[in-house]
Amino acid sequence: MRDHHTATTRAGHRRLPLAALALTAGAGLILSGCGVANSENAAGGGSSDGGTPDTLRVVLQQEPPTLEPCEANLTSTGVVDRSTITEPLVERNPTSGDLEPKLATEWSSEDDTTWTFTLRDGVTFHDGSEFTAEDAAHTIERAVNSDLGCNVEGYVFGDDDLEVEVVDDQTLEVTSAEPDPILPLRLSFLEIVPAETSDTEKVREPIGTGPYQLDAWNAGQNIEVSAFEEYWGDAPAFPKAQYQWREESSVRAAMVTSGEAEIATGLSPEDSIGELGVDYPNNETIALRMHAESEPFNDLRVRQAVNYAVDKEGIVASLYGGRDTVAAQLVPEGVVGHNDSLEGWPYDPEKAKKLVEEAKADGVDTSAPISLIVRSAQFPKVDELGQVLREQLAQAGLNVNLKMMETSQHLKYQVRPFVEDEGAILHLTQHGNQAGDAAFTVDQYMLSDGAQSAFGTKEFDEMITAAGKESGEARAEAYQDIFEYQNEEVVQYAHLAHQTGMLGISDAVNYEPNSSSGDELRLSEVTPAQ
């Protein structure tokens, strides 16, 4: 990787060494680690006079695997990090789709290759040091140009490095290898960290500039944050916040209805949440990703059979009450490149059986064991969905073993480098394109070496690369062709459904969820009910 920039510590702005900060945080974990994990004994909000609670309590599906900022594009990490503890240079408005200022106030380019960013003055990191262009440059070097292996690199930037130049404390120039009209949008996925943050090791507990600072991560119990007194923007309404996690969605719902939490993620109407359940369009699409290096998925007919074998309309109706819609591609309507002409594969179990039998007759080992990888508590009724998928694929003549996994174990199958010596892998993927452009889907999920792609073809890679250079209507049409080509020629995916999310929101708080709420729950937008 090219080394375009070397970070230096500014005189007069002493930072506490990160190792010391980690040691301090670790001591906090030891001191507070004796807390009880049961919800009835969890620390709750509430003022001494019985008035407005001072602690906002959020219950998640699972404990985050890490809070490393360069992994914040992963839902389980970003739901805590993004725009709460850490912040990007620019931020996409989830409602309008427009880019809005965050740590950068202005940005421009004359050639779509070199972009100039004017940075916000008066911003302070949680360690007390000032934010300058040195920090922004280091963040890019660390996440994009280093060998750290950040997920955001593969998801957003691909193989090309970015050249960064610190013009002065408040001005940064970023240059791409080729013209990139959406570079500011790409940079919205980078959460800014201090220049002293290691670029050879990932961090578990971040130092950011957000409205809340991390106080303690009590492993297996909760994460505690508090309002940052020197925050550059408006102070959040709640002085403190606490994240807990419960795998069972009905338990999360009960915590809201009983007053033990103000917000619960990943719910459905079947969780008895009643009027406290709030639907939102979360932009998530679920699909089965097939790894084609092993039998039987190395045969196109078997991959087609998987598509025919799954009763997508039945799943949407019976498991999700008709709130979701059958998917024909990895992005929902509204994303640049969505192909309106595509329809979901029809449910045809007889055709699925026939395709499997044809492959078997030609020597394909269709009895080879297939590992169906599903993440526990990833979204409502995911366990039941895994059971249904296994049964329907078995009826087509495939030997499927359902493997339910926790987040940390599941990541080994979700992103490269994938687990080896597993045999045939069928991975239940949940993808949310919050950027609004198909590039953020196809580069990661369809390129031969994409971070969450199991395989591809040379011709397909060339189509994807060419599409990324287009703009306007030509860009949209190029990505529409890509989604059609995947369904007809590649068939890495069996698309299932475009999802609708649901949060449990206590009547003690005001919060209006949006399409980003499942990936970045901005606590500063939550206020006490009046």
PETAGI-V310513 format. One line per field, one symbol per residue. psi: psi as a letter, one per 20 degrees, with the letter a starting at -180 (. if undefined). Layout:
psi = ???
This chain:
psi = qqnippqqpppimpqpqhhhghgghhhhhghjijqpiqhijqprrprhjjbpqippppprgrpqhrkphjjiipghghhggpjggrqrgqppoighiqpqqeiphqqrqijjgpppppqpqkpprijiqqpahgggghgggghgirkhkphhghhhibiprppqpogahjppppprhrpnikghggiiiopprqhippjiqqqhoqpajriqqpgqnnpifrppqqpohjphaqpqhphqqpprpphphhggghhghijiqhpprlrrhijlibiipoqqojjppqrpppojiqqjiiphhhhhhgghhpnghhggghhjkjhrqpqiriqrqippipohiqqqpqomhghggggghggghjjpniipppooopppjhrpkhghggggggghhhhijqnpopopqrghhhhhhgqqpqprkibppopopoponihjpihighhhihqhkqhkphrargggghggghhiirrbhhgghghghghghghhhglhqoqfqpqprpqpoqjirppoqaiihihnnohiipqqq.
